[in-house]
C-alpha cells in the first residue's frame, strides 16, 4: 500500500486543505487531516472522519485552504512495571483522534504517546502498548480482518500483555466481538472491544470514557474472554461490559446504543470512581493456565435471509445455486417462515432443495428478545421436518458468525451438531418472561 506522504506530495496537498475527492464509489468533500498509512483522511462537513484508500481515488480537486492543523505535543511514556500491561490494537474508529481546540482540527494518532496525550488517565491505570493493525470503516470488514485482529491479539498476549483493547467502528462491533469469542478457543486475558458513537472532536464524544473504563476493567477484574465496553446511559457516568456473543447495536447514534440481548451485562464500570460492579451474570475467569489457542478460519459462503411477506422461491434458490454452505433464516415470531399456503408452496420446496443440497439452515428470530421454538406451531414443525436447526435465543448476528466459524474449522456434520450447543455463552437456559427485556 503506498505511503500517504507520497500521495500528498504527488497531488500537492497539505493538511488543512479542503478538497473534492472522486473515488471508484463516488464523490467526497472534506478537509485533509493527518492520515495513517495508505489512507487519505478527511474531516467531513458532518463532523465525522472518513478514511479513503489511495488506490481507490480517481482524482482530487482543491477547493481552498480551510484550517491549519498541527500535531499536539506528545507525552513521553515511561513503562511502569507496577501496572499491568494493556495493549491497544487499532482497527479504526475514532478513539485515536483528538481535537485541536485552537484550530478546530482533528489529529489522528496511533502511537502510544499520542494515546496517552489524549487520555492521560490511562497512564495511571496501566502500562500502555499500541499496535496498528488496520484503519478501516467497520462496515467494510471481512472475515480476513478477523484473522488479522485475532493474530495481533495472540501476539500481544504471548508477549506479556495482561489484557487487550481493540478499537473498532461501532456498526459491526458486535459481529467482530462474536468472531473473536469463537475464534479464541482458549484466552487467558481480557479482550475488550471499544467503539465511539460520537467523533472525538465533538464535545459529546464517548471515545475517551469508553477507553478508560475498558482499561480499568482489564486492570481490576478477573475476567478472561471477549467483551465490549460502551456507555451504559447517554450521560457520562458509567460503562457496561457486555458479553461478546450477546451484544447488539440498538440505536444508530445514541451513546448507549449497545445492549446485552437475552442476557445481563457482565459488569458496570463507574467512570468517576472507577468502581466495578458485577451484575451476577456468569463470565469466563482468569486461571493459572496461560495458553492462548486461536482457530481463526471462517467459511465465506454463509448468509442471512430475513423473513417477510411476499417472499419468492428464487430467494432460497440463490443460496443453492451459488454454493452457500450455511444460511441463517431470520424468521418472524418464534420461528415462522412463509411456507404454509398453496401460494407459498414454492418457498417450501425451494427451502427443502436448499437443505437437501447440503446447506446448513438455521432459524433465529427477528424479534430482539425471546427465543425460537420448533414444536409450538405447525409452521415451525414443518421447518423442523425439512431439516432446519432452531437456535433458541441466539441473536441472528452471532448465529451468522458462529455458523461461518464452525464451517471453517469443522466438517459439516460436526458444525450442524454444534450450532445448537452453547459454546461461548451465546445460548442461555430458559428465563422468566421479561427478565432481560427493557422496561417501558
N, C-alpha and C positions, 0 to 999 in steps of 0.2 A: 504494500500500500504506500503511495507516495507521501512524503512528508508535507505537512501543511505549509511549512515555511517556503518550500519550492513553489507550491501553488500560489501563495500570496505574492511572491516575487514575480512569477510569470504574468499574473494579471494586474500587477502594480497596485495591490490592495494593501491597506493598513488597517489596524484595529481602530474602530470608531467610524469607519465609512459606511454610509447607507447604500445598499446595493439591491438590484433585482437579479435573482439567480434563476436561470432556466435550467431545469433538470429533466431527466427522462420521464419524470412523473408529473411535471407541471412547473408553475412559476412560484417563487417565494421572494418576499420583500422583507428586509430586516437590516440590522446594524451588525457589522462584523465585530465579534468579541474574541478574546483569546481562545484558541482552539486546541484540541487534543488530537495527536496522531494524524490520520488521513481524513479528518473531517473539517469542513468549514462550518464553524458555529456562528449562528446568527441570533440576535435578540429580536424577536418579532414584536409587532405593534401590540399584540395581545398581552405582552409581558412574559411570555414563555420563551424558552430557548429551543432552537432546532439545530440538530447536527446533520449535515448533508455530506455524504461520501463524495469525495472529489471526483471519483471515477464516474459518478452519475451526473455530473454537472456539464451541461452543453455550452452555456455561455454565462458571463457575468457583466452586468451594466452598472456603472457607478451612478448613484443618484445624489451624491454630495456628501460632504463631511458632516457628521452629526455630533459626536461626543468624543472626547478624549478619555481613554480608559487606561488606567495604569494598574500594575500588579502591586498588591499590598506587601508590606514588609513581612516576611515570614519569620515566625518564631524559631529559634534554634531549639531542636528537640534532643534532649539527653535521655537515653533509656534509664528507666527506674526499675532496678531489679527487685524492689519490694512490691511492685504491682504486677498483676497478671498481664501476659502479652495478648493483645487483641489485634488481629489482622483485619483490615478493611479491604474487601475485594470489590473493586468498582466495575460495574457493568453498564452504567448510565444513570439516568435520573438527574435530580437537581441537588442532591446532598452536597456534592463537591463544587458548589457555586457560591459566590459571595458578592454582595453589592458594595460598590464604592460609593458611599453616600455623597461624597463631594462632587462626583461627576455624574452619578446616576447609572453608571455602567456596571456590568457583571463580570467578575473574574472567575474562570473555571480553573480548578487545580486538583490534581490527583496525588501530589506528593504529600508525605506525612506532615511536612512543615506547613503546607497550605491548610491542611485539615485542622491541625491544632491551632493555627492562627484564627481560623473561622470559628472553632468551637473549643475555646481554651479549657472548658470543664473536663474535656476528655483526658487531658494530661494528669488530672487528679484521680481519675478512675482507673486508668490502665496505661500500659506502655504500648503505644500505637505503632503498628506497621501498616504499610499501604501497598496494595498490589493493583495495577491496572490490567484488566482483562479485556474489556470491550467498552465502547461508547456507542450504545445503540438504543433506539426507541424500543420500548418493551413490546409493542405490537409487531415488531419485525423479528423478534426472537424465534429461533427454530430449535429443534432437538440438538443440533450441533452445538449451539451455545450452552445448553445444559451440560454437555460434556466438558466444555472449556471451563465453565464455572466450577463444576464438581472437581475437576483435576486441580484447579488452582486452590480450592479449599483443602483438598487432601494434602497438597504440598505444604501449605501453611501449617496444618495440624502436625504433619511429620517433622516439621522444623521447629516445633515447640509452642505454637500458638495455643493459648488456653481457651480461645473462642474466636469465631469469625463473624464479622458483619458483612453482609452482601448488600451494596447499594443497587437499587433497581427501580425502573419505572413502574408506576402503580397499575397500569392497565392489565398486565398479565403477571403481576407479582405473585398471585395465589397459584397460578399454573407452575411457576418456577419453584415455589415452596413445595408443592406436591411432588414435582420431579426430583428435587433433591432429597425429599423424605424417603422416596422409594429407592433412589439410586444408592444411597448410603445404607448398606446392609448393617454396618457397624460404624458408629460415630461416637467417639469418646468425649466430645466437647460440644458446647452450644454453637449452632449456626443460625444467626438471626438475620432475616431479610428486612431491610428498611427502605421505605419509599417516602415520597413527599407529594402531597396533593397540591401544594402551592409553591411556586418557584421561589428560590431563596432571596430574590431581590424585592419580594413583596413583604410588607410588614406582617402579614398574616401567615408567613411561611411556617410549616410544621417540620421542616427538614432537621434543624438543629436539635429540637426536643426529641424527636424520634431516634436520632442517632445517639444522643447522650443516654436516654433511657435504655436503649439496647445494650450499650456498653456497661451500664450499671447492672443490668440483669445478668450479663455474662460474668461479671466480676464477683457478684454476691450470691448467686444461686447455685444449686447442684444439678440444674437442668443439663441434659446432654441429648441433643437431637436438633431438629429443624423447626423453627417457629418464625412468626412475623412480629414486628414491633411497630405499631401505628397508634395514633391518637385514640383514646377511649371516648372522648367527648369533643365537641367543637372548641372547647376552651383549652388553654394551655395549663392543664392541671395534672393529667396522668396519661400514661400509655398502656395499652393492652398487649400482652404477649399471647398471640393466637396460635393454635395448633397448625402445623404445616399442611395437613391434609383436610383441615376443617374450615379454612378461612375463605371469605368471598368479598369482593368489592361490591358494596351495596349502594353506592352513590357516585355520580360522575365527578363531583367536585368538593364535597364536604371533607373536612379534615379527619372526621371519624368515620370514613367510608367503609372501613374493613370491619367485619364482624365474624364471630365464630358461628357456624351453622350446625344445628343439631348437637351443639356442644357448648361448654363454657370456655372462656379464656383460661389459659393456664395460670396467669397472674396479672396483677396490675402494678405498675411502677409509678410512684408519686414523683413528679418532676421536681417539686420544691424540696422535699425532704430526702428523696432517694429511697424511701421505704418501699419494700417489695411485699405485696400481699398476695398469697396464693389463694385460689378460689376453691380448692378441694378437688379440682379435676386431676385425673391421673396424668402423669407425664414421664418420659424416659429420664433416668437419672445417671449421673456420673458413676463410674465403677473403677476398680483398680485396673481393669483391662483397658489398655490404651490403643488397641488395634483399630485401624481405620480401613474399612473394606468398602470399595466403590464398584458397583455394577452399573455402568452408565450407557448401556445400549438401549435405544428406543426404536421401535418399529414405526417407520414413517407412514405406512398405509393404514391409518386409523382415523375415523371421522366421528362427527356428531351430527345427528339429524333430529331436528325439533318437530314434534308432532303439532299439527294444526288442522283446521278444517280445510277440505278441498285438496287433499294430497293426491299424488299420481303415482302409479306403479313405476314410472320411469325414474323417479327419485331413488327408489330402492335399487333399481337396475343399474344405476350409475356406479354404485359401490361394487356390485358383482362384475360389471363389465370392465372395471378399471383395477381389478385385482386387490381390492382392500381386504386386509386380514382381520380388521376389527371395526365395529361400529357401535356407538352409544346412541340408543334411542332415548331422547329426552321427551318422555311421554307426558300426557296430561294426568292430573289427579294422582291416583295410586298406581298408575302404570298402564294407561289406556292408549291405544293406537287406533286409527280409523280402518278397521279390518272386518267390521261386523255385518254390514249390509250387503245386498247384492251389488249396489253401486260401488262399494269398496272391496269387492271380491278380488279385483286385480291387485290391490295393495297386499292382501294376504298372500296371494300366490307369489308375488314378486319377493316378499319378505321370506317366504319358505325357500324359494330358489336361492336367495342370498345365503341363508343359513346352511342349506344343503351344499353350497359351493365351498364351504369350509370357513366362511367368515364367522368370527365370534361376535354375536349380537347381544348386547346387554341393555337393561332397562333402568333408567333413573326417572325422577320426576322433575318437571319444570317448575313445580312449586318450590318455594325457597326452603320451607321447613316441612318435616314429615318424612315418610318413607313409602316405598312402593310395596305392593303385596300381590303375590301371584295367584291366590286362590279365592279372593273375596268375590270377584265378579267373573262372569262368563268371558268377558273380553280378555282379562288378564290370564285366565286359564287357557284361552286359545293361544295367547302369546307364549305361554309356558310350554304348551304342547308342540309348538313349532321349534322349540329349542332355545328360546331367548332366556338369558340369565338375569334374574332380578337382583338388584344391588342394594336393597334395603334403604338405609338413609344416607348413602354416599352421595356427595354432590356430583353433578354432571362433569364439572371441570376436573375434579380429582379422578373420577372414573375414566375419563379420556386419557389422562396421563398414566394412570395405573395400567390400563389395557396396553398402551403403547410400550410401557416399560416391561410388562410381563412377556409380551410377544417378542421383545428384543432380547430377552435373557433366558426364556424357557420355550419348550416345544408347545404346540397348540393345546394338547391335552392338559398339560400342567397349568398353562396360562388360564384356560377355562375353569379349571378346578379352583385356582387361587383367586379368581375375580370376586367370588362371593365370600372369601375369607378375610378376616380383619388382620392386616399385616402391619400397618403403621398408625392405627387409631382412626382409620377412615370410615369404619363401621362401628356403630355403638349398639349396645343392648337396648331393648325397648324401654322407653321412659314414660313418665306420666304425661298426659296431654298438656301441652302448654309449658312444659318445664323449661325449654330453651327458647321459645318464641318470644319476640319483644312484646312488652306490654303496651296497650294503646295509651 
